[in-house]
Amino acid sequence: MQKDRLLEKQGALDALNNAKFGWFHIKACLVSGIGFFTDAYDLFIIQLAVIMIGMVYYHEEIRDGDTIIKKADKLYPVSETLLKQSALIGTLIGQLLFGYLADILGRKKMYGTELLIIVFTTITSAFASNTASPNGLTVVGMLIIWRFFLGIGIGGDYPLSAIITSEFANTKNRGAMIAAVFAMQGFGILTGSIVSLIVLLSFSSKLNNGDPLNYLQIDNIWRIIIGFGAIPGLVAIYFRMTIPETPRFTMEIKGDVEKGARNIEQVLKQDDTVYVDSNQDEKKQKEQKPTFRELKYYLTKWDHGKVLLGTAMAWFALDVGFYGINLNQSTILKQIGFGGGSNLSQYEILKQAIYGNLITSALGTVPGYWLTVLFVDKWGRKTIQIMGFVALTILFLLMGLCKDILGQFLFITLYTLANLFNNFGPNATTFIIPGEVFPTRYRSTCHGISAAAGKLGAIISQVWFLGLGAENFKAIMLTFAFFMLIGLGFTFLIPETKGKSLEEICQGQEQSIEMCIYLSNYSQIIPR
């Protein structure tokens, strides 16, 4: 009987691994990708929104005789950093929480919940305002709170989307499928700039009519561009909640090989028939949910632990630089005279900031993601990650050491190339690899840990940026270069997964996992 179940399981998984790329695979990428589009839009739109919030709530009054002139000002550095940090801290928590719960409760049960959180907190962020009490929270304080909870939803999307796509993918196209999901981040960042430009242009007549209270129109602009982020999320909620449980979770954690095999057959044949399970009590007894103790035993073995160390540290190092330049893009571009200038109107300051984002997103960010989609299953994940870290180290060194002699055009070119090699490099591969290299029992948890390590790097980069200040640009860029070298070093702990099924990647670990389960279940009788 046990042998028959193993043969049935292997046959079903072989059918899934060797399946032709079809409509279900496209649907899985679209359903997961829309979420990442929303994540990136909501996460990175704040860099433009903080400029506008500063103009509205932190404007400076200057008198020229009896005339009051409104001069565009900006948020206090600490307030700006907290606004950017709050979502990152929430994301870190969400990655750990949802990653663990998806291994315990199932991928399907958690999928869609994180998107509900994102949509709700995006809407509440758009309506944030000062509280009625004189000593109450300001609009910035309310935004910090709502963006923290927004981050929890965004964090949940990382392990869930990566694992669901990975576990439904065929072997041949798995890397491209996971990369395509993550590549929607690029479109989310680009769309944020496009929406911001359209909304700004629609207010141009009101902003350029000479009224000293024009800055109040900007209050409407930032609320509209933030609120827009809820729309794609609303579209995807239904589809996420109706996606089936992954067969690998059903077979390996729930212990229901029959249902898992049936799910694979339904997916490949596009059969929407709903089956009622029988013998639920018997099947529940076969469930072997992973525990923290079991995961600890698994990771204490160096062959397994070094892989998590490699994925986590590479992602940590990458995000120091990635979020360092992307959440401070407008500030960085001002260092070379792009979007700065005390004589510019509020409208021109905003327009130049948006143009800078458009240029780097359209020429660097979006192409980088899709180059990864194109080459990841041909070149391999590890090759692209190593190439990206090497290129980023060189580019950050050049921008840091040669800023004063590069000129505006050359600097923007190097900056755009940095965005390109971030995404045609470790920003994509650090997301892909943790969804493949761990066994099903711990795959979501370990992806969540790896992603959370990345967000820790992002948080540190914002504190570092605040501490040094934009004027210490050279030190900031050299620090980023140093962390790219760290990421490069830890990449060599990670195995190549190109062309291997998820079962082949974890081949030979069955006895080790069984021992971890045994030690976890019976550790109380083992002498200390």
RODO-2510 file (C-alpha; in nm, 4 decimals, decimal comma):
residues 528
     n   res          X          Y          Z
     1     m     0,0000     0,0000     0,0000
     2     q     0,2782     0,2444     0,0941
     3     k     0,4633     0,1577    -0,2262
     4     d     0,1475     0,2174    -0,4327
     5     r     0,1003     0,5598    -0,2717
     6     l     0,4614     0,6554    -0,3457
     7     l     0,4238     0,5452    -0,7090
     8     e     0,0981     0,7400    -0,7423
     9     k     0,2627     1,0469    -0,5904
    10     q     0,5689     1,0242    -0,8137
    11     g     0,3562     0,9714    -1,1243
    12     a     0,1369     1,2725    -1,0462
    13     l     0,4343     1,4993    -0,9744
    14     d     0,6099     1,3824    -1,2919
    15     a     0,2994     1,4830    -1,4892
    16     l     0,3089     1,8280    -1,3269
    17     n     0,6842     1,8714    -1,3764
    18     n     0,6743     1,7673    -1,7423
    19     a     0,3514     1,9436    -1,8375
    20     k     0,3478     2,1757    -2,1361
    21     f     0,3262     2,5451    -2,0558
    22     g    -0,0442     2,6271    -2,0791
    23     w    -0,3288     2,8509    -1,9744
    24     f    -0,3220     2,7481    -1,6077
    25     h     0,0454     2,8482    -1,5835
    26     i    -0,0364     3,1858    -1,7400
    27     k    -0,3301     3,2306    -1,5015
    28     a    -0,1118     3,1480    -1,2003
    29     c     0,1455     3,4081    -1,3108
    30     l    -0,1232     3,6739    -1,3682
    31     v    -0,3032     3,6132    -1,0368
    32     s     0,0241     3,6249    -0,8429
    33     g     0,1708     3,9022    -1,0575
    34     i    -0,1163     4,1462    -1,0045
    35     g    -0,0435     4,1268    -0,6339
    36     f     0,3219     4,2116    -0,6880
    37     f     0,2218     4,4968    -0,9189
    38     t     0,0155     4,6329    -0,6295
    39     d     0,2931     4,5683    -0,3749
    40     a     0,5520     4,7633    -0,5731
    41     y     0,3144     5,0482    -0,6540
    42     d     0,2184     5,0931    -0,2879
    43     l     0,5697     5,0439    -0,1516
    44     f     0,7577     5,2793    -0,3849
    45     i     0,4958     5,5494    -0,4504
    46     i     0,5853     5,6885    -0,1080
    47     q     0,9096     5,8401    -0,2420
    48     l     0,7010     6,0795    -0,4564
    49     a     0,4276     6,1195    -0,1953
    50     v     0,6714     6,2394     0,0737
    51     i     0,7731     6,5332    -0,1478
    52     m     0,4090     6,6358    -0,1815
    53     i     0,3276     6,5828     0,1863
    54     g     0,6233     6,8046     0,2757
    55     m     0,4918     7,0810     0,0482
    56     v     0,1451     7,0654     0,2051
    57     y     0,2108     7,0118     0,5746
    58     y     0,5662     7,1410     0,6184
    59     h     0,5641     7,4454     0,3924
    60     e     0,7652     7,7468     0,4963
    61     e     0,6239     8,0996     0,5069
    62     i     0,8511     8,3813     0,3863
    63     r     0,7443     8,7469     0,3892
    64     d     0,8512     8,9987     0,1271
    65     g     0,7200     9,3151     0,2851
    66     d     0,3483     9,2596     0,3243
    67     t     0,3439     8,9747     0,0723
    68     i     0,3491     8,6157     0,1969
    69     i     0,5327     8,3751    -0,0301
    70     k     0,4795     7,9998     0,0080
    71     k     0,8044     7,8171    -0,0461
    72     a     0,8091     7,4419    -0,1084
    73     d     0,9609     7,2663     0,1877
    74     k     1,0043     6,9045     0,2825
    75     l     0,9396     6,6618     0,5636
    76     y     1,1805     6,6529     0,8534
    77     p     1,4403     6,3806     0,7814
    78     v     1,3236     6,1660     1,0746
    79     s     0,9572     6,1906     0,9664
    80     e     1,0474     6,1030     0,6077
    81     t     1,2530     5,8033     0,7191
    82     l     0,9745     5,6773     0,9474
    83     l     0,7247     5,7038     0,6624
    84     k     0,9504     5,4902     0,4440
    85     q     1,0516     5,2571     0,7268
    86     s     0,7039     5,1779     0,8587
    87     a     0,6010     4,9756     0,5540
    88     l     0,9373     4,7967     0,5498
    89     i     0,9050     4,6950     0,9163
    90     g     0,5522     4,5707     0,8504
    91     t     0,6755     4,3811     0,5449
    92     l     0,9425     4,2038     0,7502
    93     i     0,6792     4,0896     1,0028
    94     g     0,4384     3,9836     0,7269
    95     q     0,7027     3,7750     0,5521
    96     l     0,7835     3,5799     0,8679
    97     l     0,4197     3,5415     0,9770
    98     f     0,2613     3,4437     0,6451
    99     g     0,5604     3,2305     0,5482
   100     y     0,5184     3,0185     0,8604
   101     l     0,1367     3,0026     0,8441
   102     a     0,1439     2,8879     0,4807
   103     d     0,3466     2,5821     0,5851
   104     i     0,1094     2,5098     0,8734
   105     l    -0,2373     2,5975     0,7395
   106     g    -0,1757     2,5707     0,3674
   107     r    -0,0998     2,8085     0,0828
   108     k    -0,4644     2,8402    -0,0258
   109     k    -0,5990     2,9328     0,3197
   110     m    -0,3622     3,2283     0,3452
   111     y    -0,3750     3,3438    -0,0187
   112     g    -0,5978     3,6469    -0,0652
   113     t    -0,5895     3,7456     0,3030
   114     e    -0,2750     3,9507     0,2499
   115     l    -0,4335     4,1272    -0,0483
   116     l    -0,7377     4,2233     0,1602
   117     i    -0,5008     4,3851     0,4107
   118     i    -0,3214     4,5711     0,1299
   119     v    -0,6415     4,7073    -0,0264
   120     f    -0,7901     4,8163     0,3068
   121     t    -0,4768     4,9938     0,4310
   122     t    -0,4149     5,1586     0,0930
   123     i    -0,7604     5,3177     0,1090
   124     t    -0,7173     5,4267     0,4718
   125     s    -0,3748     5,5741     0,3859
   126     a    -0,5321     5,7861     0,1114
   127     f    -0,7789     5,9305     0,3650
   128     a    -0,5257     5,9867     0,6445
   129     s    -0,5609     6,3213     0,8211
   130     n    -0,4760     6,5083     1,1381
   131     t    -0,6764     6,3902     1,4380
   132     a    -0,9199     6,6330     1,6018
   133     s    -0,7287     6,6530     1,9309
   134     p    -0,4630     6,9293     1,9436
   135     n    -0,2189     6,6776     2,0883
   136     g    -0,3314     6,3934     1,8638
   137     l    -0,1637     6,2291     1,5678
   138     t    -0,0720     6,4284     1,2611
   139     v    -0,1386     6,3098     0,9068
   140     v     0,2191     6,1813     0,8952
   141     g     0,1650     5,9836     1,2163
   142     m    -0,1525     5,8278     1,0762
   143     l     0,0269     5,7393     0,7535
   144     i     0,3075     5,5731     0,9470
   145     i     0,0542     5,3515     1,1274
   146     w    -0,1443     5,2581     0,8159
   147     r     0,1674     5,1905     0,6128
   148     f     0,2956     4,9581     0,8842
   149     f    -0,0151     4,7413     0,8418
   150     l     0,0101     4,7817     0,4644
   151     g     0,3596     4,6357     0,4940
   152     i     0,2282     4,3271     0,6756
   153     g     0,0040     4,2539     0,3764
   154     i     0,2843     4,3184     0,1283
   155     g     0,5157     4,0933     0,3291
   156     g     0,2664     3,8084     0,3149
   157     d     0,2641     3,8262    -0,0631
   158     y     0,6341     3,7405    -0,0937
   159     p     0,6406     3,3789     0,0280
   160     l     0,2855     3,2977    -0,0821
   161     s     0,3181     3,4106    -0,4448
   162     a     0,6646     3,2622    -0,4862
   163     i     0,5721     2,9234    -0,3384
   164     i     0,2365     2,8861    -0,5135
   165     t     0,3922     2,9698    -0,8503
   166     s     0,6892     2,7404    -0,7852
   167     e     0,4771     2,4454    -0,6739
   168     f     0,2390     2,4679    -0,9708
   169     a     0,5107     2,5307    -1,2329
   170     n     0,6596     2,2812    -1,4737
   171     t     1,0341     2,2261    -1,4471
   172     k     1,1246     2,3768    -1,7831
   173     n     0,9564     2,7145    -1,7225
   174     r     0,9620     2,7389    -1,3408
   175     g     1,2325     3,0053    -1,3194
   176     a     1,0676     3,2212    -1,5863
   177     m     0,7260     3,1856    -1,4195
   178     i     0,8493     3,2971    -1,0761
   179     a     1,0541     3,5747    -1,2397
   180     a     0,7481     3,6911    -1,4386
   181     v     0,5487     3,7200    -1,1154
   182     f     0,8250     3,9261    -0,9563
   183     a     0,8715     4,1290    -1,2782
   184     m     0,5300     4,2833    -1,2216
   185     q     0,7067     4,4908    -0,9570
   186     g     0,8717     4,6796    -1,2421
   187     f     0,5371     4,7645    -1,3990
   188     g     0,4070     4,8667    -1,0562
   189     i     0,6958     5,1104    -1,0056
   190     l     0,6604     5,2457    -1,3602
   191     t     0,2828     5,2817    -1,3273
   192     g     0,3324     5,4797    -1,0073
   193     s     0,5328     5,7372    -1,2030
   194     i     0,2837     5,7418    -1,4936
   195     v    -0,0191     5,7856    -1,2649
   196     s     0,1632     6,0582    -1,0716
   197     l     0,2451     6,2442    -1,3932
   198     i    -0,1109     6,2194    -1,5274
   199     v    -0,2616     6,3432    -1,2001
   200     l    -0,0051     6,6241    -1,1728
   201     l    -0,0714     6,7395    -1,5297
   202     s    -0,4461     6,7361    -1,4641
   203     f    -0,3861     6,9873    -1,1820
   204     s    -0,1379     7,1997    -1,3820
   205     s    -0,3752     7,4915    -1,4429
   206     k    -0,4592     7,5158    -1,0735
   207     l    -0,0954     7,4906    -0,9696
   208     n     0,0283     7,7555    -1,2137
   209     n    -0,2320     8,0303    -1,1646
   210     g    -0,0267     8,2299    -0,9129
   211     d    -0,2498     8,1576    -0,6130
   212     p    -0,0322     8,1384    -0,2977
   213     l    -0,2601     7,8625    -0,1662
   214     n    -0,1858     7,6354    -0,4609
   215     y     0,0068     7,4024    -0,2365
   216     l    -0,3292     7,2847    -0,0987
   217     q    -0,4049     7,1291    -0,4409
   218     i    -0,1052     6,9040    -0,3898
   219     d    -0,2904     6,7517    -0,0929
   220     n    -0,5416     6,6109    -0,3424
   221     i    -0,2668     6,4821    -0,5733
   222     w    -0,0827     6,2625    -0,3223
   223     r    -0,4096     6,1172    -0,1940
   224     i    -0,5215     6,0230    -0,5463
   225     i    -0,1930     5,8569    -0,6417
   226     i    -0,1802     5,6571    -0,3168
   227     g    -0,5478     5,5571    -0,3394
   228     f    -0,5036     5,4329    -0,6980
   229     g    -0,2946     5,1463    -0,5602
   230     a    -0,6089     4,9758    -0,4251
   231     i    -0,7625     4,9218    -0,7710
   232     p    -0,5439     4,6361    -0,9063
   233     g    -0,5613     4,4629    -0,5683
   234     l    -0,9411     4,4645    -0,5750
   235     v    -0,9310     4,2971    -0,9169
   236     a    -0,7121     4,0107    -0,7949
   237     i    -0,8797     3,9232    -0,4616
   238     y    -1,1466     3,6902    -0,6051
   239     f    -0,9002     3,4983    -0,8243
   240     r    -0,6580     3,4514    -0,5359
   241     m    -0,9240     3,3100    -0,3084
   242     t    -1,0373     3,0596    -0,5732
   243     i    -0,6919     2,9246    -0,6647
   244     p    -0,6602     2,5567    -0,5609
   245     e    -0,4265     2,4265    -0,2925
   246     t    -0,0895     2,3241    -0,4320
   247     p    -0,0661     1,9462    -0,4865
   248     r     0,2717     1,9290    -0,3123
   249     f     0,1303     2,0715     0,0106
   250     t    -0,1698     1,8372    -0,0128
   251     m     0,0506     1,5322    -0,0647
   252     e     0,3491     1,6006     0,1572
   253     i     0,2027     1,7870     0,4549
   254     k    -0,1658     1,6895     0,4542
   255     g    -0,0666     1,3354     0,3555
   256     d    -0,3483     1,3082     0,0988
   257     v    -0,1820     1,1672    -0,2117
   258     e    -0,5137     1,0818    -0,3770
   259     k    -0,6465     1,4368    -0,3543
   260     g    -0,3129     1,5856    -0,4584
   261     a    -0,3037     1,3641    -0,7685
   262     r    -0,6621     1,4586    -0,8483
   263     n    -0,5785     1,8288    -0,8129
   264     i    -0,2921     1,7904    -1,0597
   265     e    -0,5231     1,6174    -1,3060
   266     q    -0,7828     1,8941    -1,2676
   267     v    -0,5219     2,1672    -1,3142
   268     l    -0,3721     2,0122    -1,6266
   269     k    -0,7143     1,9400    -1,7795
   270     q    -0,8649     2,2719    -1,6646
   271     d    -1,1451     2,0830    -1,4873
   272     d    -1,3360     2,2997    -1,2374
   273     t    -1,5362     2,0116    -1,0847
   274     v    -1,5560     2,0329    -0,7050
   275     y    -1,5060     1,6996    -0,5282
   276     v    -1,6264     1,6249    -0,1774
   277     d    -1,3621     1,4506     0,0316
   278     s    -1,4527     1,1373     0,2207
   279     n    -1,2778     0,9887     0,5222
   280     q    -1,1800     1,3327     0,6550
   281     d    -1,0987     1,1952     1,0009
   282     e    -0,8668     0,9323     0,8570
   283     k    -0,6922     1,1873     0,6331
   284     k    -0,6438     1,4297     0,9203
   285     q    -0,4516     1,1609     1,1050
   286     k    -0,2041     1,1498     0,8137
   287     e    -0,1256     1,5190     0,8448
   288     q     0,2229     1,5953     0,9685
   289     k     0,2465     1,9702     1,0081
   290     p     0,5985     2,1094     1,0478
   291     t     0,7057     2,2642     1,3764
   292     f     0,9725     2,5140     1,4779
   293     r     1,1597     2,2381     1,6616
   294     e     1,1591     2,0234     1,3513
   295     l     1,2841     2,3149     1,1377
   296     k     1,5597     2,3797     1,3927
   297     y     1,6829     2,0204     1,3641
   298     y     1,6733     2,0470     0,9849
   299     l     1,8728     2,3711     0,9707
   300     t     2,1364     2,2677     1,2256
   301     k     2,2701     2,0270     0,9658
   302     w     2,5230     2,2369     0,7717
   303     d     2,4232     2,1030     0,4297
   304     h     2,0747     2,2473     0,4864
   305     g     2,1554     2,5461     0,7076
   306     k     2,4155     2,6886     0,4687
   307     v     2,1514     2,7178     0,1956
   308     l     1,9257     2,9326     0,4163
   309     l     2,2307     3,1343     0,5229
   310     g     2,3138     3,1916     0,1555
   311     t     1,9626     3,2928     0,0473
   312     a     1,9044     3,5150     0,3516
   313     m     2,2400     3,6950     0,3496
   314     a     2,2398     3,7497    -0,0278
   315     w     1,8924     3,9049    -0,0020
   316     f     1,9966     4,1098     0,3028
   317     a     2,3005     4,2532     0,1237
   318     l     2,1084     4,3205    -0,1971
   319     d     1,8277     4,5135    -0,0273
   320     v     2,0700     4,7476     0,1473
   321     g     2,1553     4,8857    -0,1957
   322     f     1,8257     4,8226    -0,3767
   323     y     1,6033     5,0047    -0,1277
   324     g     1,8775     5,2550    -0,0552
   325     i     1,8623     5,3895    -0,4102
   326     n     1,4956     5,3233    -0,4914
   327     l     1,3333     5,4776    -0,1837
   328     n     1,5670     5,7783    -0,2051
   329     q     1,5760     5,8172    -0,5827
   330     s     1,4541     6,1779    -0,5922
   331     t     1,7059     6,2762    -0,3229
   332     i     1,9912     6,1036    -0,5084
   333     l     1,9056     6,2659    -0,8412
   334     k     1,9014     6,6074    -0,6713
   335     q     2,2677     6,5523    -0,5851
   336     i     2,3500     6,5911    -0,9531
   337     g     2,1137     6,8841    -1,0067
   338     f     1,8196     6,6878    -1,1460
   339     g     1,4923     6,8054    -0,9937
   340     g     1,6545     7,0545    -0,7591
   341     g     1,6907     7,4301    -0,7612
   342     s     1,5529     7,6888    -0,5231
   343     n     1,3888     7,8887    -0,8034
   344     l     1,1713     7,6053    -0,9298
   345     s     0,7985     7,6149    -0,8605
   346     q     0,6291     7,3346    -0,6714
   347     y     0,4856     7,2106    -1,0005
   348     e     0,8291     7,1953    -1,1678
   349     i     0,9902     7,0256    -0,8678
   350     l     0,7268     6,7528    -0,8762
   351     k     0,7385     6,7161    -1,2536
   352     q     1,1165     6,6742    -1,2593
   353     a     1,1046     6,4230    -0,9732
   354     i     0,8456     6,2185    -1,1635
   355     y     1,0427     6,2428    -1,4890
   356     g     1,3519     6,1116    -1,3094
   357     n     1,1535     5,8127    -1,1840
   358     l     1,0060     5,7523    -1,5292
   359     i     1,3459     5,7508    -1,6976
   360     t     1,5104     5,5083    -1,4580
   361     s     1,2026     5,2824    -1,4398
   362     a     1,1401     5,2632    -1,8149
   363     l     1,5048     5,2227    -1,9168
   364     g     1,6452     5,0255    -1,6240
   365     t     1,3928     4,8711    -1,3855
   366     v     1,1364     4,7175    -1,6237
   367     p     1,3854     4,5840    -1,8845
   368     g     1,5975     4,4317    -1,6066
   369     y     1,3105     4,2231    -1,4725
   370     w     1,2136     4,0899    -1,8152
   371     l     1,5713     4,0083    -1,9126
   372     t     1,5686     3,7795    -1,6100
   373     v     1,2448     3,6192    -1,7306
   374     l     1,4087     3,5619    -2,0709
   375     f     1,7393     3,4146    -1,9513
   376     v     1,6873     3,2621    -1,6056
   377     d     1,6047     2,9124    -1,7339
   378     k     1,8880     2,9271    -1,9884
   379     w     2,1747     3,0760    -1,7886
   380     g     2,0711     2,9654    -1,4418
   381     r     1,9774     3,1554    -1,1260
   382     k     2,3216     3,1518    -0,9693
   383     t     2,4956     3,2823    -1,2827
   384     i     2,2599     3,5789    -1,3104
   385     q     2,2927     3,6547    -0,9373
   386     i     2,6740     3,6527    -0,9523
   387     m     2,6728     3,8683    -1,2679
   388     g     2,4378     4,1198    -1,1041
   389     f     2,6361     4,1511    -0,7816
   390     v     2,9624     4,2041    -0,9740
   391     a     2,8052     4,4686    -1,2003
   392     l     2,6445     4,6495    -0,9046
   393     t     2,9714     4,6570    -0,7107
   394     i     3,1441     4,8267    -1,0053
   395     l     2,8568     5,0699    -1,0712
   396     f     2,8267     5,1804    -0,7068
   397     l     3,2025     5,2334    -0,6902
   398     l     3,1947     5,4479    -1,0053
   399     m     2,8991     5,6563    -0,8835
   400     g     3,0603     5,7066    -0,5434
   401     l     3,4142     5,7846    -0,6534
   402     c     3,3442     5,9731    -0,9763
   403     k     3,0208     6,1665    -0,9098
   404     d     3,1838     6,5086    -0,9442
   405     i     3,3412     6,4333    -1,2831
   406     l     3,0668     6,2253    -1,4447
   407     g     2,8193     6,4960    -1,5345
   408     q     2,4407     6,4632    -1,5225
   409     f     2,3973     6,2443    -1,8331
   410     l     2,6683     5,9914    -1,7430
   411     f     2,5533     5,9709    -1,3826
   412     i     2,1909     5,9020    -1,4818
   413     t     2,3212     5,6412    -1,7281
   414     l     2,5152     5,4628    -1,4516
   415     y     2,2203     5,4973    -1,2144
   416     t     1,9878     5,3461    -1,4752
   417     l     2,2340     5,0608    -1,5328
   418     a     2,2358     4,9979    -1,1573
   419     n     1,8577     4,9591    -1,1717
   420     l     1,8967     4,7285    -1,4710
   421     f     2,1463     4,4980    -1,3003
   422     n     1,9531     4,5046    -0,9750
   423     n     1,6644     4,3412    -1,1564
   424     f     1,8576     4,1474    -1,4199
   425     g     2,0458     4,0142    -1,1234
   426     p     2,0017     3,9546    -0,7505
   427     n     1,6763     4,1434    -0,6928
   428     a     1,4982     3,8824    -0,9062
   429     t     1,7059     3,5757    -0,8235
   430     t     1,6969     3,6252    -0,4458
   431     f     1,3181     3,5974    -0,4809
   432     i     1,3266     3,2938    -0,7127
   433     i     1,5844     3,0715    -0,5429
   434     p     1,4250     3,0395    -0,1928
   435     g     1,1066     2,9197    -0,3630
   436     e     1,2977     2,6230    -0,5052
   437     v     1,5851     2,5099    -0,2831
   438     f     1,3924     2,4054     0,0298
   439     p     1,1688     2,0988     0,0803
   440     t     0,7915     2,1472     0,0744
   441     r     0,7597     2,1193     0,4540
   442     y     0,9752     2,4272     0,5138
   443     r     0,9661     2,6017     0,1754
   444     s     0,7336     2,8893     0,2655
   445     t     0,8872     2,9461     0,6103
   446     c     1,2411     2,9562     0,4696
   447     h     1,1335     3,1865     0,1869
   448     g     0,9761     3,4151     0,4477
   449     i     1,2965     3,4128     0,6560
   450     s     1,5081     3,4922     0,3492
   451     a     1,2756     3,7743     0,2424
   452     a     1,2632     3,9146     0,5967
   453     a     1,6435     3,9243     0,6022
   454     g     1,6201     4,1361     0,2884
   455     k     1,3798     4,3779     0,4516
   456     l     1,6120     4,4037     0,7510
   457     g     1,8775     4,5187     0,5049
   458     a     1,6318     4,7689     0,3577
   459     i     1,5544     4,9092     0,7033
   460     i     1,9235     4,9423     0,7863
   461     s     1,9861     5,1223     0,4558
   462     q     1,7225     5,3867     0,5373
   463     v     1,8721     5,4469     0,8827
   464     w     2,2178     5,4653     0,7242
   465     f     2,0930     5,7137     0,4643
   466     l     1,9351     5,9278     0,7371
   467     g     2,2468     5,9128     0,9566
   468     l     2,4924     6,0119     0,6836
   469     g     2,2652     6,2529     0,4981
   470     a     2,2468     6,2924     0,1200
   471     e     2,5482     6,5253     0,1250
   472     n     2,7681     6,2256     0,2149
   473     f     2,6815     6,0651    -0,1163
   474     k     3,0249     5,9120    -0,1709
   475     a     3,0178     5,7222     0,1591
   476     i     2,6650     5,5965     0,0872
   477     m     2,7569     5,4600    -0,2571
   478     l     3,0769     5,2971    -0,1293
   479     t     2,8766     5,1310     0,1493
   480     f     2,6341     4,9931    -0,1084
   481     a     2,9298     4,8585    -0,3113
   482     f     3,0645     4,6847     0,0000
   483     f     2,7323     4,5122     0,0631
   484     m     2,7174     4,3950    -0,2991
   485     l     3,0482     4,2171    -0,2376
   486     i     2,8998     4,0543     0,0733
   487     g     2,6037     3,9327    -0,1312
   488     l     2,8388     3,7952    -0,3952
   489     g     3,0278     3,5921    -0,1363
   490     f     2,7167     3,4328     0,0159
   491     t     2,5818     3,3431    -0,3287
   492     f     2,8375     3,0612    -0,3456
   493     l     2,6546     2,8802    -0,0625
   494     i     2,3477     2,8407    -0,2853
   495     p     2,3003     2,5453    -0,5255
   496     e     2,2014     2,5923    -0,8902
   497     t     1,8408     2,4851    -0,9549
   498     k     1,8179     2,5297    -1,3323
   499     g     1,6574     2,2360    -1,5115
   500     k     1,5798     2,0389    -1,1933
   501     s     1,2397     1,9528    -1,0526
   502     l     1,1679     2,0551    -0,6928
   503     e     1,2006     1,6877    -0,5976
   504     e     1,5415     1,6587    -0,7687
   505     i     1,6681     1,9716    -0,5930
   506     c     1,5849     1,8184    -0,2536
   507     q     1,6790     1,4636    -0,3539
   508     g     1,8375     1,2606    -0,0778
   509     q     1,6821     1,4704     0,2022
   510     e     1,3944     1,2311     0,2756
   511     q     1,5743     1,0439     0,5551
   512     s     1,7033     1,3681     0,7033
   513     i     1,3507     1,5149     0,7095
   514     e     1,2054     1,1978     0,8606
   515     m     1,4708     1,2127     1,1334
   516     c     1,3855     1,5781     1,2018
   517     i     1,0169     1,4854     1,2343
   518     y     1,1073     1,1996     1,4696
   519     l     1,3321     1,4196     1,6853
   520     s     1,0643     1,6887     1,6977
   521     n     0,7900     1,4458     1,8016
   522     y     0,9930     1,2511     2,0539
   523     s     1,2484     1,5038     2,1782
   524     q     1,1022     1,4884     2,5268
   525     i     1,2282     1,1322     2,5745
   526     i     1,5772     1,2017     2,4430
   527     p     1,8279     1,2484     2,7304
   528     r     1,9580     1,6013     2,7536
***
